């Protein structure tokens, strides 16, 4: 469990962020749990040639953690190391080593985003970032919801490919 921040709103946001990504939650698999122990074959399987595979979904989630971090910090565009935006392409030759690098990228941006939420001024939660139509608090809940949405999608892809 993470240490208390002395602000109940920030504490709830951190708990939500943690449950959606890595901590035990009432709803079942979180994003990190949904990808644990998958083989390269499972990561690359597509239900249809025009649909995303699990590895692509993981990169997409990492990108959006970065995008929210950028909104919070007013950070520089283009700092995410993979492209294109939103749905970064897989490596030309996907292998286990490259998967571990992309998994580390997801972990890195989760850690950075969580750190920004932890240190976010509670008095600004209802303000809107420069590049957004919604408040910071809605953005924080939104990125957690995004993780959960894709965790469910990954669970479904695993079931589909396993029959």
C-alpha positions in Angstrom: 0.0 0.0 0.0 1.3 3.5 -0.8 1.9 6.0 1.9 -0.9 8.5 2.6 -0.6 11.9 0.9 -2.6 13.8 3.5 -5.3 14.5 0.9 -8.2 12.2 0.6 -8.9 13.0 -3.1 -5.3 12.3 -4.1 -5.3 9.1 -2.0 -8.4 7.9 -3.9 -6.9 8.8 -7.2 -3.7 6.8 -6.3 -5.8 3.8 -5.2 -7.8 3.9 -8.4 -4.6 4.2 -10.5 -3.0 1.3 -8.6 -6.0 -1.0 -8.8 -6.4 -0.4 -12.5 -2.7 -1.1 -13.2 -1.0 -3.4 -10.6 -2.8 -3.8 -7.2 -5.4 -6.4 -6.3 -8.9 -5.1 -7.1 -12.4 -6.4 -6.6 -13.1 -6.7 -10.3 -10.4 -9.2 -11.3 -7.4 -8.7 -13.6 -5.8 -5.3 -13.8 -3.7 -4.2 -16.8 -0.5 -5.6 -15.5 -2.1 -8.9 -14.4 -3.8 -9.4 -17.7 -0.4 -9.5 -19.5 1.5 -11.6 -17.0 3.2 -14.7 -18.3 2.1 -14.4 -21.9 4.1 -16.1 -24.7 5.3 -14.3 -27.8 2.7 -16.2 -29.8 -0.1 -14.9 -27.4 1.2 -11.3 -27.5 1.1 -11.3 -31.4 -2.1 -13.1 -32.0 -4.9 -11.2 -33.8 -8.5 -12.2 -34.0 -8.6 -10.6 -37.4 -5.8 -9.1 -39.6 -7.4 -5.6 -39.1 -7.5 -5.9 -35.3 -4.9 -5.1 -32.6 -2.9 -7.7 -30.8 -2.0 -7.6 -27.1 1.5 -6.2 -27.6 0.0 -3.3 -29.6 -2.5 -2.6 -26.8 0.3 -2.5 -24.3 2.2 0.1 -26.3 -1.1 2.1 -26.7 -1.5 2.1 -22.9 2.1 3.2 -22.4 1.6 6.0 -24.9 -1.5 7.3 -23.1 0.2 7.2 -19.7 2.8 9.4 -21.3 0.2 11.6 -22.9 -1.6 12.2 -19.6 1.8 12.8 -17.9 2.6 15.4 -20.6 -0.7 17.2 -20.0 0.0 17.3 -16.2 3.5 18.5 -16.5 3.1 20.6 -19.7 5.9 18.4 -21.0 7.5 18.4 -24.4 5.7 16.7 -27.2 7.6 13.9 -28.9 9.3 12.6 -25.7 7.6 9.2 -26.1 10.3 6.9 -27.7 8.0 5.0 -30.0 5.7 6.1 -32.9 3.4 6.9 -34.3 1.3 8.5 -31.6 -1.7 6.6 -30.1 -0.9 3.2 -31.6 2.9 2.8 -31.8 4.1 0.2 -34.3 5.6 -3.1 -33.1 9.3 -3.7 -33.6 10.2 -5.0 -37.1 11.3 -8.3 -35.6 9.3 -8.8 -32.4 11.1 -11.0 -29.9 11.1 -11.6 -26.1 13.9 -9.1 -25.5 12.0 -6.3 -27.4 8.8 -7.3 -25.5 10.6 -6.9 -22.2 11.8 -3.4 -23.3 8.2 -2.4 -24.2 6.9 -3.8 -21.0 9.6 -1.7 -19.2 8.3 1.3 -21.1 4.8 0.7 -19.8 6.2 0.4 -16.3 8.3 3.6 -16.6 5.4 5.8 -17.8 3.1 4.3 -15.1 5.6 5.2 -12.5 6.1 8.7 -13.8 2.4 9.3 -14.1 1.7 7.9 -10.6 4.4 10.2 -9.2 2.8 13.2 -10.7 -0.6 12.3 -9.3 0.9 11.8 -5.9 2.4 15.3 -5.9 -0.4 17.0 -7.7 -1.8 20.1 -5.8 -5.3 19.1 -4.6 -6.5 22.7 -5.1 -5.9 22.3 -8.9 -7.9 19.1 -9.4 -10.9 20.9 -10.9 -8.7 23.0 -13.2 -8.2 22.0 -16.9 -4.9 21.3 -18.5 -4.0 23.7 -21.4 -4.4 20.9 -23.9 -7.7 19.4 -22.6 -11.4 20.1 -22.3 -11.7 18.1 -19.1 -10.4 18.7 -15.6 -7.3 17.1 -14.1 -9.4 14.9 -11.8 -11.4 13.6 -14.7 -8.2 13.0 -16.7 -6.8 11.0 -13.7 -9.9 8.9 -13.5 -9.9 8.5 -17.2 -6.5 7.1 -17.5 -7.3 4.5 -14.8 -10.5 3.6 -16.7 -8.4 3.3 -19.9 -6.2 0.7 -18.2 -9.2 -1.2 -17.1 -10.9 -1.1 -20.5 -7.8 -2.5 -22.1 -7.2 -5.1 -19.4 -10.7 -6.4 -20.2 -10.0 -6.4 -23.9 -6.8 -8.3 -23.3 -8.7 -10.9 -21.2 -11.1 -11.3 -24.0 -8.3 -11.7 -26.6 -6.7 -14.4 -24.4 -10.0 -16.3 -24.2 -10.7 -16.0 -27.9 -7.3 -17.4 -28.9 -7.4 -20.2 -26.4 -10.8 -21.3 -27.6 
